[in-house]
Amino acid sequence: MKPADRAGGLPTDFSKVLVVGKSSINRVVVSKIVEKSGLKPISESPDTAGKALSGHVPCAVILDGGADNKDCDGLVSGIDALRRASGKALPSVILLSSRTGTPESFGLSSVIDAVVAKPITPERLQPVIDRLIGR
């Protein structure tokens, strides 16, 4: 079942953040930062994240774009459909990028709410998480 198929029946879980990336090390680093915001991270690879999204709707998704910002491209359409089905801009989406820019400059303004440039540090990422989830 696709995430969009279930979105109408599942409430958003405002305690969970889905962390997606090919690098398990980066996922651990990001998960620790998510925990500092008082949220529960769910760490998945790009291959398994779609299934995780079909089971629940987290308040945010953090995508590690990898070296070329393309590692999580396969999830973008599913997240977009989930957001449209919910009627809200939920889940919030953060792209971790090797380049600086805005969602508009990456051509993803309808799906990505914020871009955080690497290296990933608590000082860069945590304020963005807190702002997007309203803490």
Backbone as a chain_set.jsonl record, in Angstrom:
{"seq": "MKPADRAGGLPTDFSKVLVVGKSSINRVVVSKIVEKSGLKPISESPDTAGKALSGHVPCAVILDGGADNKDCDGLVSGIDALRRASGKALPSVILLSSRTGTPESFGLSSVIDAVVAKPITPERLQPVIDRLIGR", "coords": {"N": [[0.841, -1.182, 0.0], [0.543, 2.195, -0.798], [1.953, 5.209, 0.676], [0.212, 7.417, 0.329], [-2.248, 6.222, 0.08], [-2.934, 5.485, 2.624], [-2.861, 7.784, 4.099], [-5.152, 9.35, 4.69], [-6.38, 7.854, 6.669], [-4.658, 7.673, 8.792], [-3.471, 9.304, 11.651], [-1.192, 12.052, 12.138], [1.844, 11.393, 13.718], [3.168, 13.18, 16.09], [5.434, 12.769, 17.575], [7.38, 11.42, 16.284], [10.105, 11.157, 13.943], [11.127, 10.495, 10.721], [14.157, 9.348, 9.597], [16.112, 9.282, 6.817], [18.542, 7.753, 4.8], [21.396, 6.656, 2.889], [23.821, 6.28, 4.195], [24.638, 4.74, 7.121], [26.011, 5.805, 9.241], [25.606, 8.594, 9.012], [22.842, 8.555, 9.455], [22.736, 7.785, 12.131], [23.998, 9.974, 13.376], [22.201, 12.061, 12.701], [19.899, 11.047, 13.913], [20.568, 11.23, 16.637], [20.594, 14.001, 16.935], [17.912, 14.541, 16.426], [16.79, 13.295, 18.665], [17.646, 15.05, 20.638], [15.874, 17.068, 20.314], [13.722, 16.115, 21.57], [12.284, 14.17, 20.28], [11.326, 11.046, 18.686], [13.447, 9.227, 16.719], [13.188, 7.422, 13.628], [15.04, 5.327, 11.908], [15.88, 4.706, 8.581], [16.845, 3.102, 5.501], [16.973, 4.396, 2.105], [15.719, 2.429, 0.58], [13.966, 1.054, 2.295], [12.387, 2.953, 3.462], [9.952, 3.78, 2.293], [8.146, 1.769, 2.949], [8.09, 2.123, 5.701], [6.85, 4.602, 5.849], [4.299, 3.913, 5.024], [3.198, 2.765, 7.194], [2.834, 4.629, 9.211], [2.431, 8.176, 9.861], [4.916, 10.353, 10.227], [5.875, 13.37, 12.044], [7.842, 14.685, 10.752], [10.21, 14.288, 8.05], [13.507, 13.499, 7.415], [15.723, 13.756, 4.901], [18.671, 12.426, 3.689], [20.494, 13.536, 1.204], [22.831, 12.537, 0.091], [25.965, 12.404, -1.757], [25.337, 13.502, -4.264], [22.863, 14.591, -3.942], [20.761, 12.94, -4.676], [20.105, 10.54, -3.491], [17.682, 9.968, -2.143], [15.682, 10.384, -3.947], [13.734, 8.639, -4.93], [11.765, 8.578, -3.009], [10.496, 11.013, -2.982], [8.18, 11.522, -4.604], [6.266, 9.892, -3.359], [6.179, 11.033, -0.792], [5.245, 13.548, -1.479], [2.691, 12.87, -2.437], [1.592, 11.882, -0.078], [1.551, 14.194, 1.477], [-0.26, 15.748, -0.015], [-2.55, 14.171, 0.205], [-3.062, 14.356, 2.913], [-3.885, 16.904, 3.148], [-2.471, 18.865, 4.294], [0.729, 20.373, 4.953], [2.196, 18.094, 5.802], [4.047, 15.15, 6.254], [6.581, 17.417, 7.545], [9.47, 18.226, 5.628], [12.942, 17.845, 5.489], [15.869, 18.397, 3.698], [19.065, 17.119, 3.671], [21.905, 18.385, 2.415], [24.694, 18.307, 0.142], [25.237, 20.603, -1.067], [24.696, 24.147, -0.804], [21.593, 25.863, -0.668], [18.151, 26.545, -1.569], [14.828, 25.139, -1.137], [13.493, 25.848, -3.486], [15.601, 26.357, -5.275], [16.511, 23.815, -5.697], [14.49, 22.766, -7.086], [12.409, 21.549, -5.769], [10.371, 22.663, -4.29], [7.705, 22.107, -3.639], [7.775, 19.895, -2.067], [10.019, 19.809, -0.313], [10.719, 21.389, 2.707], [12.83, 22.644, 3.968], [16.36, 23.16, 3.546], [19.355, 21.852, 4.676], [22.707, 22.428, 4.839], [25.527, 20.271, 4.542], [28.516, 19.977, 6.532], [26.718, 17.868, 8.828], [25.561, 19.174, 11.735], [24.623, 19.663, 15.185], [24.123, 22.364, 15.679], [23.376, 23.381, 13.221], [21.242, 21.738, 12.307], [19.338, 21.182, 14.421], [17.9, 23.644, 15.148], [16.362, 23.965, 12.828], [14.768, 21.674, 12.756], [13.302, 22.112, 15.142], [11.961, 24.488, 14.445], [10.37, 23.696, 12.255], [8.637, 21.801, 13.355], [7.349, 23.248, 15.179], [8.314, 23.791, 17.769]], "CA": [[0.0, 0.0, 0.0], [1.318, 3.425, -0.903], [1.697, 6.131, 1.778], [-0.937, 8.277, 0.052], [-3.46, 5.447, 0.266], [-3.214, 5.361, 4.04], [-2.746, 9.082, 4.766], [-6.419, 9.813, 5.217], [-6.79, 7.081, 7.826], [-3.654, 7.69, 9.841], [-3.129, 10.621, 12.17], [0.229, 12.352, 12.194], [2.46, 11.134, 15.02], [4.041, 14.333, 16.308], [6.604, 12.409, 18.382], [8.32, 10.646, 15.47], [10.759, 11.735, 12.769], [11.748, 9.484, 9.873], [15.49, 9.74, 9.137], [16.376, 8.425, 5.667], [19.813, 7.975, 4.129], [22.176, 5.445, 2.603], [24.9, 6.157, 5.173], [24.144, 4.442, 8.471], [26.689, 6.732, 10.156], [24.858, 9.854, 8.969], [21.541, 8.342, 10.082], [22.946, 7.784, 13.577], [24.273, 11.363, 13.763], [20.946, 12.806, 12.588], [18.991, 10.512, 14.931], [20.967, 11.807, 17.926], [20.143, 15.396, 16.921], [16.452, 14.461, 16.552], [16.514, 12.976, 20.062], [17.872, 16.267, 21.434], [14.66, 17.881, 20.187], [12.677, 15.433, 22.308], [11.506, 13.365, 19.341], [11.798, 9.676, 18.486], [13.846, 8.985, 15.327], [13.034, 6.116, 12.994], [16.116, 5.338, 10.918], [15.642, 3.771, 7.476], [17.547, 3.328, 4.241], [16.008, 4.807, 1.074], [15.006, 1.256, 0.081], [12.939, 0.594, 3.231], [11.645, 4.09, 4.023], [8.589, 3.812, 1.769], [7.338, 0.865, 3.764], [7.934, 2.759, 7.011], [5.856, 5.672, 5.695], [2.958, 3.359, 4.841], [2.706, 2.324, 8.492], [2.511, 5.772, 10.063], [2.808, 9.475, 9.309], [5.704, 11.097, 11.217], [5.72, 14.818, 11.922], [8.881, 15.178, 9.841], [11.09, 13.346, 7.363], [14.803, 14.092, 7.108], [16.313, 13.016, 3.789], [20.086, 12.668, 3.407], [20.597, 13.472, -0.247], [24.068, 11.918, -0.365], [26.94, 13.262, -2.435], [24.759, 14.177, -5.432], [21.497, 14.979, -3.561], [19.806, 12.079, -5.391], [19.927, 9.27, -2.79], [16.308, 9.745, -1.685], [14.75, 10.85, -4.987], [12.65, 7.683, -5.094], [10.741, 8.808, -1.987], [9.913, 12.352, -3.094], [6.809, 11.503, -5.122], [5.42, 9.305, -2.328], [6.003, 12.03, 0.26], [4.383, 14.581, -2.056], [1.334, 12.323, -2.452], [1.162, 11.809, 1.318], [1.237, 15.565, 1.901], [-1.489, 16.17, -0.689], [-3.666, 13.396, 0.756], [-3.345, 14.821, 4.269], [-4.451, 18.242, 3.067], [-1.575, 19.748, 5.04], [2.131, 20.195, 4.58], [2.743, 17.121, 6.737], [5.087, 15.533, 7.189], [7.575, 18.407, 7.142], [10.593, 17.525, 5.003], [14.24, 18.517, 5.499], [16.879, 17.769, 2.855], [20.467, 17.327, 4.036], [22.505, 18.514, 1.099], [26.12, 18.599, 0.008], [25.298, 21.963, -1.616], [23.797, 25.094, -0.168], [20.512, 26.272, -1.557], [16.798, 26.581, -1.017], [13.981, 24.143, -1.812], [13.205, 26.337, -4.836], [16.777, 26.201, -6.136], [16.641, 22.396, -6.007], [13.31, 22.381, -7.856], [11.597, 20.67, -4.932], [9.693, 23.526, -3.329], [6.416, 21.576, -3.201], [7.988, 18.757, -1.17], [11.053, 20.103, 0.682], [10.446, 22.602, 3.481], [14.095, 23.287, 4.345], [17.603, 22.515, 3.131], [20.448, 22.057, 5.62], [23.969, 22.063, 4.188], [26.467, 19.446, 5.292], [28.413, 18.849, 7.452], [25.562, 17.842, 9.713], [25.902, 19.485, 13.12], [23.439, 20.046, 15.963], [23.902, 23.808, 15.55], [22.709, 23.633, 11.941], [20.029, 20.952, 12.089], [18.337, 21.211, 15.487], [16.96, 24.762, 15.047], [15.456, 23.747, 11.692], [13.784, 20.695, 13.228], [12.436, 22.773, 16.109], [11.121, 25.466, 13.751], [9.382, 23.029, 11.398], [7.61, 21.086, 14.111], [6.685, 24.22, 16.034], [8.758, 23.749, 19.185]], "C": [[0.882, 1.24, 0.0], [0.995, 4.347, 0.268], [0.449, 6.978, 1.545], [-2.25, 7.54, 0.274], [-3.882, 5.399, 1.735], [-3.3, 6.706, 4.742], [-4.048, 9.552, 5.386], [-6.831, 9.096, 6.492], [-5.809, 7.113, 8.974], [-3.402, 9.1, 10.339], [-1.61, 10.813, 12.155], [0.729, 12.095, 13.606], [3.51, 12.217, 15.25], [5.228, 14.026, 17.211], [7.689, 11.729, 17.551], [8.832, 11.419, 14.263], [11.418, 10.591, 12.005], [13.054, 10.038, 9.326], [15.889, 8.764, 8.033], [17.721, 8.786, 5.052], [20.53, 6.664, 3.892], [23.247, 5.203, 3.655], [24.336, 5.911, 6.567], [24.792, 5.372, 9.493], [25.948, 8.069, 10.185], [23.495, 9.709, 9.631], [21.656, 8.355, 11.601], [23.171, 9.213, 14.072], [22.979, 12.177, 13.768], [19.961, 12.342, 13.659], [19.306, 11.084, 16.313], [20.503, 13.26, 18.028], [18.622, 15.453, 17.087], [16.07, 14.198, 18.006], [16.69, 14.192, 20.964], [16.676, 17.212, 21.351], [13.477, 17.227, 20.896], [11.78, 14.557, 21.447], [12.123, 11.982, 19.191], [12.162, 9.476, 17.016], [13.546, 7.56, 14.893], [14.013, 6.134, 11.828], [15.874, 4.268, 9.856], [16.554, 4.107, 6.302], [16.525, 3.8, 3.216], [15.163, 3.643, 0.552], [13.85, 0.823, 0.981], [12.048, 1.714, 3.762], [10.204, 4.164, 3.532], [7.651, 2.935, 2.579], [7.095, 1.462, 5.149], [6.886, 3.867, 6.947], [4.442, 5.126, 5.538], [2.356, 2.92, 6.168], [2.306, 3.439, 9.424], [2.937, 7.06, 9.368], [3.591, 10.221, 10.391], [5.476, 12.596, 11.043], [6.738, 15.399, 10.953], [9.644, 14.015, 9.216], [12.369, 14.097, 7.054], [15.471, 13.2, 6.082], [17.771, 13.407, 3.625], [20.275, 12.452, 1.922], [21.84, 12.779, -0.77], [24.942, 12.906, -1.117], [26.329, 14.062, -3.579], [23.322, 14.643, -5.196], [20.422, 14.124, -4.218], [19.469, 10.795, -4.633], [18.48, 8.956, -2.424], [15.265, 10.181, -2.701], [13.55, 9.924, -5.155], [11.504, 7.882, -4.1], [9.96, 10.099, -2.192], [8.471, 12.316, -3.584], [5.841, 10.91, -4.096], [5.151, 10.275, -1.186], [5.073, 13.138, -0.226], [2.923, 14.119, -2.052], [0.758, 12.253, -1.034], [0.753, 13.187, 1.821], [-0.061, 16.056, 1.26], [-2.702, 15.45, -0.104], [-4.041, 13.881, 2.159], [-4.011, 16.19, 4.267], [-3.627, 19.28, 3.804], [-0.17, 19.524, 4.521], [2.802, 19.271, 5.599], [2.955, 15.806, 6.025], [5.965, 16.655, 6.633], [8.79, 17.65, 6.613], [11.831, 18.414, 5.002], [15.176, 17.717, 4.608], [18.254, 18.134, 3.382], [21.253, 17.271, 2.745], [24.0, 18.794, 1.154], [26.33, 19.989, -0.578], [24.393, 22.868, -0.798], [22.732, 25.491, -1.171], [19.199, 26.295, -0.816], [15.986, 25.48, -1.692], [13.684, 24.55, -3.259], [14.389, 26.115, -5.776], [17.041, 24.742, -6.501], [15.464, 21.898, -6.832], [12.365, 21.487, -7.087], [10.741, 21.446, -3.948], [8.345, 22.983, -2.862], [6.579, 20.44, -2.19], [8.948, 19.089, -0.028], [10.743, 21.417, 1.377], [11.72, 23.364, 3.838], [15.259, 22.465, 3.833], [18.664, 22.868, 4.161], [21.711, 21.537, 4.96], [24.828, 21.216, 5.127], [27.737, 20.253, 5.515], [27.241, 19.01, 8.416], [26.053, 18.091, 11.134], [24.625, 19.837, 13.866], [23.099, 21.531, 15.797], [23.185, 24.167, 14.253], [21.335, 22.982, 11.859], [18.956, 21.144, 13.156], [17.412, 22.422, 15.416], [15.955, 24.605, 13.906], [14.375, 22.745, 12.088], [12.789, 21.376, 14.158], [11.481, 23.761, 15.442], [10.025, 24.769, 12.958], [8.297, 22.306, 12.187], [6.962, 21.985, 15.151], [7.059, 24.159, 17.487], [9.585, 24.967, 19.508]], "O": [[1.866, 1.304, 0.736], [-0.11, 4.289, 0.807], [-0.302, 7.229, 2.488], [-3.257, 8.159, 0.619], [-5.07, 5.283, 2.037], [-3.767, 6.769, 5.879], [-4.049, 10.095, 6.491], [-7.552, 9.662, 7.314], [-6.122, 6.607, 10.052], [-3.147, 10.002, 9.541], [-0.849, 9.844, 12.158], [0.11, 12.529, 14.578], [4.6, 12.176, 14.678], [5.964, 14.941, 17.58], [8.79, 11.486, 18.045], [8.116, 12.211, 13.65], [12.178, 9.81, 12.578], [13.063, 11.078, 8.667], [15.995, 7.561, 8.273], [18.014, 9.957, 4.81], [20.308, 5.683, 4.601], [23.553, 4.055, 3.976], [23.644, 6.762, 7.127], [24.176, 5.693, 10.509], [25.692, 8.614, 11.258], [23.032, 10.634, 10.298], [20.776, 8.876, 12.287], [22.593, 9.615, 15.082], [22.697, 12.896, 14.727], [19.262, 13.164, 14.25], [18.389, 11.39, 17.075], [20.067, 13.699, 19.092], [18.104, 16.31, 17.802], [15.134, 14.807, 18.522], [15.963, 14.347, 21.945], [16.491, 18.061, 22.224], [12.356, 17.732, 20.829], [10.655, 14.238, 21.832], [13.289, 11.768, 19.525], [11.288, 9.545, 16.152], [13.637, 6.619, 15.681], [13.826, 6.88, 10.868], [15.688, 3.092, 10.168], [16.977, 5.251, 6.134], [15.325, 3.626, 3.428], [14.024, 3.842, 0.13], [12.858, 0.283, 0.491], [11.057, 1.445, 4.44], [9.321, 4.573, 4.286], [6.512, 3.309, 2.859], [6.006, 1.317, 5.705], [6.118, 4.049, 7.892], [3.479, 5.81, 5.884], [1.145, 2.724, 6.267], [1.516, 3.221, 10.343], [3.708, 7.036, 8.409], [3.001, 10.675, 11.371], [4.949, 13.038, 10.022], [6.528, 16.477, 10.397], [9.713, 12.918, 9.771], [12.334, 15.196, 6.501], [15.754, 12.032, 6.35], [18.082, 14.584, 3.443], [20.223, 11.321, 1.437], [21.909, 12.459, -1.957], [24.68, 14.109, -1.109], [26.757, 15.187, -3.84], [22.638, 15.044, -6.138], [19.271, 14.553, -4.304], [18.622, 10.028, -5.09], [18.094, 7.787, -2.4], [14.092, 10.333, -2.36], [12.459, 10.385, -5.49], [10.393, 7.404, -4.331], [8.876, 10.262, -1.632], [7.62, 13.012, -3.032], [4.709, 11.38, -3.978], [4.036, 10.339, -0.669], [4.217, 13.611, 0.521], [2.026, 14.887, -1.705], [-0.422, 12.532, -0.822], [-0.261, 13.334, 2.504], [-0.871, 16.708, 1.92], [-3.762, 16.053, 0.064], [-5.209, 13.82, 2.545], [-4.625, 16.592, 5.255], [-4.033, 20.436, 3.927], [0.084, 18.601, 3.748], [3.833, 19.61, 6.18], [2.093, 15.389, 5.251], [6.081, 16.827, 5.42], [9.103, 16.56, 7.093], [11.788, 19.569, 4.579], [15.27, 16.497, 4.742], [18.578, 19.313, 3.525], [21.273, 16.248, 2.059], [24.5, 19.43, 2.082], [27.45, 20.501, -0.591], [23.437, 22.407, -0.175], [22.957, 25.456, -2.38], [19.139, 26.094, 0.397], [16.41, 24.941, -2.715], [13.629, 23.701, -4.149], [14.208, 25.732, -6.932], [17.712, 24.458, -7.493], [15.439, 20.735, -7.236], [11.594, 20.739, -7.688], [10.418, 20.935, -2.875], [7.88, 23.361, -1.787], [5.613, 20.065, -1.526], [8.71, 18.686, 1.111], [10.53, 22.438, 0.723], [11.694, 24.586, 3.991], [15.17, 21.244, 3.701], [18.856, 24.039, 4.487], [21.792, 20.372, 4.571], [24.847, 21.425, 6.34], [28.01, 21.159, 4.727], [26.836, 20.119, 8.765], [26.852, 17.325, 11.672], [23.647, 20.263, 13.252], [21.927, 21.906, 15.777], [22.46, 25.16, 14.202], [20.376, 23.6, 11.397], [17.776, 21.258, 12.823], [16.208, 22.25, 15.609], [14.818, 25.066, 14.013], [13.199, 22.948, 11.787], [11.578, 21.237, 13.988], [10.318, 23.858, 15.833], [8.872, 25.202, 12.983], [7.158, 22.211, 11.729], [6.115, 21.532, 15.922], [6.234, 24.437, 18.357], [10.048, 25.116, 20.639]]}, "num_chains": 1, "name": "protein.A"}
